[in-house]
Amino acid sequence: MKRVIHWLLDILFPKYCLGCNKENSYLCKDCFAAIPILQNAHCFLCGLRSPTGHVCKKCKNKFHPALSGLLIASNWNNLLLRQIIYKYKYSFIKELSQPLSQIIIKFLLNLNFILLNSQFIIIPVPLHKRRLQWRGFNQAELLAQEISGFLGIPINNQILERARYTLPQAEIKSKQERYQNIKNVFKVNEKINSTSLNNPLNIKSKIIILIDDICTTTSTLEECAKTLKPLGPKEIWALAIARG
């Protein structure tokens, strides 16, 4: 039945590539191949190249970030990529989660970043219920599901919650105001907040990979990491398509 519905929708509302306007998909193979994939990782605080992707020693000692590192897959300055992300988030085209997640996967494969390990858990950045109802889906969660399925890493979309509704970070220009807007906004789901070794949602000694679509000041990802850190994970990483 779903196939029939999709077939009818494709006839009534044909898809066109956002890059070249070719029919049949939102992003054709040629345009996907033209989107740049970054080849190196950097310290997300000072921008210096980091072979492992970790925060550099100097920044770690100075700022004490909760994040172990931030991995960025592509370049926000690419106009096609920016258009795809805008369509995904604000035109509610869920289908774009597939090519966007493939950009992240391609980046990880290029870096030879080894993730196929039972130590890893993927956690998407949660949306507030109010924004989830407005959009109809959590864009970070759809990306996380695609990445989880491809890499075989379990996903945990229950442990982290938004405690309150906030303005979208993209609407706030001041860096300091962005930090204040997102401060203490996340909490651990009290129903599953347990350090028991028998708890399947236990993250003690695990390596967490936070997934988001884009980041700018990294304040959202840092707040997520600060919330999860008391539960005792070994490391907390963040992974995003681009840094705006």
N, C-alpha and C positions, 0 to 999 in steps of 0.2 A: 504494500500500500504506500509506503514511504517513497519507493522508487517512482511510482505512478505520480504522486504528488509533486516530487522534484521535477519529473519530466514535464508535467503541465506548467509548472512555474517557469521552467526554462523556455518554454514556448511563449508564454504570456509576457514574461519579463526576462528577455535574453541578457546574458552576462557579457560584458565587454572588458577587455584588459585595461587596467588603469594606466598602463604605460603606453600602449600602441593602439588601443581601441579595437583590437582584434576580437572577434566574437568567440564565445564558448567558455571563457573563464575570466576571473577578475585579475589574474596575473598569469600571462603566458610564460612558457619555458624560457623564451629568449629574454624577456624583461626581467624574469627572476634571476637569470644568470648575470644580468647587468648590475644587480644590486651589490655594492661592495661588501665583502666580508673582511673584517679586521683580522690581521695576522698576529698581533701581539697583545699582551696584557699589560696593564699599567697600575701603579698605585693610585687608587681613586682619590686620594687626598692631595698629593702633590703633582701627579701626572707623570712621574718618572717611570720608565719602562721597568716592569717586574717580570722576570722570566717565569715565575710560578703563579703570578697573579695576586700574591699576597700584598697586603699593605707593607710599605717599606719600613725598615727598622726605625728610622728617624721619626716618621709620622706616628708609628705605633707607640713609641715612647713619649711623644709630645701630646698626642690627642687621645690616646687610649680608645680607639673605636671598637664598637661591639662587633662590627663586621671583620671577618678575616681577610676578605677581598671582594672586589666587584669585577665581574666579567661583562664586557660590552661587545655585542656581536657585530654591529654595523654602525654606519655613520649617519647621524641625524641630519647632516647637511645635504644628503641625497634627497632630492625633491620627490622622487617616486616613492621611496621608502616612507617619507613623511606623509605623503598623500594616502598611502595604504594604511598607516597607523591611524590617521584621522578618520578614514572611512570605517575602520574596524571599531573604533571607540565611539564615534559620534553619529555614524550612519547605521550602526548596529549590524554590520555585516559579519556574522559569526564565522562564516566560511573562510574569512581571511586569517583565522587562527592557524590554519594549516600551512600556508606559505610563510607566515611570520615565524611560526615555530621551527620551520625548516631552516630559516636563516640562523637561528640560535644553534640548532643541531649541526649545521654545516660549520659554524664557527668553532664549536667544541671539537669536532672531528679534525679541523685544521690545526687546532692547538694540541691535538693528541691528549686532551684532558680526560683522564681515565675516571669514568663515573660508574661503570658497571660493577658495583660493589654493594654488599648488603649494609654497609655503614651509612650509606647516603639516604636522605629523605628529602623529597621536594615539597616545599610549602609555598603556595601562591599567596601573594599579598591580598588580604581580604578586602571586600567592599562593605560599606555600611548597608544595612538592609534597605534603607530608603533609596540609596543610589542603585542597588541591585534591582529593585523593583522598577526603577526608571529605565535602566539600560536593558534589563531582561537577562543579563548574564554577566559574570565576572570575567573580564578579558584576560586577566592574569591566570585565572584558573583554567580557562580553555587552553592557553599556551602550555601550562603545566601538565595538563592531561596528555597533550600531544607529545611533549618531551618525555614524560613518564612512560608512555606506551612504547616509544622508539628505543629508549635507553634501558628499559626494564627496571627503573628505580621507583620504589613506592612513593605515593603521593599522600600527604596528610593535609586535608583542607578543612579540618575541624578544630585543630588545636589553637589557632590564632583567630581572634575576633577584633572588630572595631568597637571600642567602647562608646564612641559618640560620633555624631555626624559633623563633618567639617566641610569647609569650602574646598573645591578642587584646587590642588596645588598649582595647576597651570594658570589659574586665574589670579594668582598672587605673584607680584613682580619682585617684591623685596625678599632677599634671602633670609633675613632675620624673621620676617613675618611668616615665611614658610615654615621655619623651624618651630615657631610658636603655635602655628596652626595645627601641626601634626604632633606636638609634644604630648606624651602620655595618652595617645589616642587608641593604642592597642592594648589588649589584655589576653591572657590565656583563658581558654574555655574552662570554667570552673568544674564542669561535669567530668572532664577528662584530665584535670590537673593532678597527675599522680606520678611519683617517681618509682613506683613498683616495677621491678624487673619483669613481672608477668603481664604488665599493661602493654597491649599491642601498640599504643600510641606514645609510649615512653620514648623520649629523645635523648636520654642521658648517654654520653659518649658517641653520639651519632654526628655525622657531618650534614648540616642543614644547607639546602640550596633554596634561597628565596627567589621566587620568580615574579618579575613585573614586566610591563611592556616597555615603558621608558622611565628614565630618571633624570633629574636635573641636579638638585643639591644633594641628593642621596639621603635626605632627612627622613623620608618615609621608610626606606630600607633600614636605616640605622635604628629607627624607633622599633621596627619589627624585631631586629636583632637584640636590642636591649630588653625587650619583653621576653624573648625566648632564652636568653643567656642564663638566668637563674635556674633553669631546668637542667643545666649541665651538659649541653652539647659539646662535642670536641672542637668543632669549628662551625662558623656560620658564614656562608658565602651568599652573594647576591648575583643574579644573572638577569640581564635585560637586553632588549633588542638594540636600543640606542640610548645615548645620553644627550638630552636636549639642552 
